[in-house]
Amino acid sequence: METALTKTPQKRQVIFLAILLLLWEAGSDAIRYSMPEETESGSFVANLAKDLGLRVGELTTRGARIHYKGNRQLLQLDMETGNLLLYEKLDREVLCAATDPCILYFQLLLENPVQFFQADLQLTDINDHSPEFLDKEMLLKIPEIVQPGTIFPLKIAQDLDIGINTVQNYTISSNSHFHVVTRNRGDGRKYPELLLDKALDREEQSEFRLTLTALDGGAPPRSGTTAVRIEVVDINDNAPEFLQSLYEVQIPENSPLNSLVVAVSAQDLDEGAYGNVVYTLFQGDEVTQPFVIDEITGEIRLTKALDFEATRHYNVEIAGTDGGGLSGKCTVAIEVVDVNDNAPELTMSTLASSTPENSPETVVAVFSVSDPDSGDNGRMVCSIQNDLPFLLKPTFKNFYTLVTERPLDRESQAEYNITITVSDLGTPRLKTQHNITVTVSDVNDNAPAFSQTTYTLRVRENNSPALHIGTVSATDRDAGANAQVTYSLLPPRDPHLPLASLVSINADNGQLFALRSLDYEALQAFEVRVGAADRGSPALSSQALVRVLVLDDNDNAPFVLYPLQNGSAPCTELVPRAAEAGYLVTKVVAVDGDSGQNAWLSFQLLKATEPGLFGVWAHNGEVRTARLLSERDAVRHRLLVLVKDNGEPPLSASVTLHVLLVDGFSQPYLPLPDVAAAEARADPLTVYLVIALASVSSLFLCSALAFVAVRLCRRSGAASGGGCAVPEGHFPGHLVDVSGAGTLSQSYQYEVCLAGGTGTSEFKFLKPVIPKFSPHGSGEEIEESTTFRNSFGFN
């Protein structure tokens, strides 16, 4: 219970007041056993389990133990049978001294759940000690004038036994002058007195030697003897008389040695040697007295340290003897006053090695406190630090339990250092501190947590297999196996994604590896779900998303779509001689399977039959005339165009263009230079035949072309009047088909159409039909066209 006197902002204090203890004890039922002292160790006392109504097996399962004050083991409990046995031979005189009855209190402590039972063992006395006189001989000086019937006090014999086994009677050896009378003191002890039966005559007998015998009441009785020597002295008719027959004194137990306890005083009416009184300690309560008396002044002083807890009262008998042998007696009752000289003691009965987290109110420790002082000096206060999640609860008598106030969290604090302070209420206060360490054991209550919910990793295509592309990391706030994290790849959301052949993860450290070489043109990005699970029971897990972006590498050279480079007959571009500077001859069309700057193409004229006549635009591949044509320019021209991407290192492709300069459509084709040279060297007749054949063929070809052109114009006119009108003498359209090859994944189809009407011809290239997917998943087919215009002159 707490009081306002002991409550501080720093501590919570629990006070077990003595009044509450007495009331509790009065209402509690204790089991009492009794057995004689000096019984052999291992002797059966009782079946404690049966007396308490407990099953035998319950003692073991509930962690039963015997607790005795001072932690001295006097009894032992057989857990299998429930029998209470003596641990060692017990000596009542050692354990209880003169206290009667001799009761040994002990408690039975059950730990799970915590429960206490009070019991005590009463040791009955046996007659194992004989009476013993402190002095081997007593000397009495009796004047011869003493009248019969006079009583002379004798020193008592000491017997450590109690009750009937202590001294019960005194006898003296047979003689004609004296006999012994046994009397009772107020505390129940018996003492002898010597009674004079016959008058003494010093001249007849000056000395008597008698034997005093002390007998106890045991069966059989024990005895002790001492010699009594009596000297008969001359006449001394006044005995010393003390001012008080009883002196009552209090002395603190911490009094220093040689402290004055009290001064006694006796008077003798005689004069001379018969009037001088000498003081002596006549009889004490203990075998050895902690006091000494000055035989002249009568001052009693302290010679040994006092201990209130060992002896609280002393009865000291003082004798005053004059020079004639007469004596008087008084008693000094000394009460030892308790001072707060004993700090409280704490005895730990049960201490849990660890306490699991997240558990409700849990018993951490069970302990008892004691203070041998009395009054406020023996009242105790128990407390712990105020900022801890623990409480002290009084349970049974002076026992306390240390329990958790709320569930503990190991991740917040894994260990608590608790100082249990026990202080008394004396002045000054004394205290005892006991430090314990409470370790919070881990429970798997935290799932692994990734450092990021989403990871973005980049890997360049054409990587080497088993390349480390990144690491994911997860931590677990738990400890031990509960904090050991294992990584794994979770099934992909897209069932068509071959995740098992793309990446793998190291289960121990979360490192991700690319299993094969990646191709940006085939797979530009993919997502992987990574799981992290601990090894607790049950295991807890979490997951994170990993986006892997494939970076493009310049691994595709440009591919020329037009003009075709498939090994067939070269395509010849026709340019009228009347064309002006900047006239569009043709356009080189190329694509690159890469992306970004790796797909940026530039065009360059590497080689030409006549440098300076033609030029290539670097960004769009258009081939144009650089100046006006003249009659001196060659008819046929061969141009080598280089197409280069912007990658690192750059890749390139080249294409060869054949350009034919014509005056009109009547001269569409001219013999190649090598054929002309051969004809020049041929036989003239053969030349004539060839010329004739060519003329006939030309006429036939023109007629066929005119017929086809008329049919086409009629058809197109009937449709909508649009399209490609080919007049007589113009070239028919050509369809250029480029199948998917190399790094191209689609087929490209280009239509080359010559259209006329005003002297201007158009080359129209239709780009391939490429499916383009909208953000909503619907496909749109987009057709692009590129039109090149050439100017032709008609005469």
Order of alpha helices (4+ residues) and beta strands (2+ residues): beta-alpha-beta-beta-alpha-alpha-beta-beta-beta-alpha-beta-beta-beta-beta-beta-beta-beta-beta-beta-beta-beta-beta-beta-beta-beta-beta-beta-beta-beta-beta-beta-beta-beta-beta-beta-beta-beta-beta-beta-beta-beta-beta-beta-alpha-beta-beta-beta-beta-beta-beta-beta-beta-beta-beta-beta-beta-beta-alpha-alpha-beta-beta-beta-beta-beta-beta
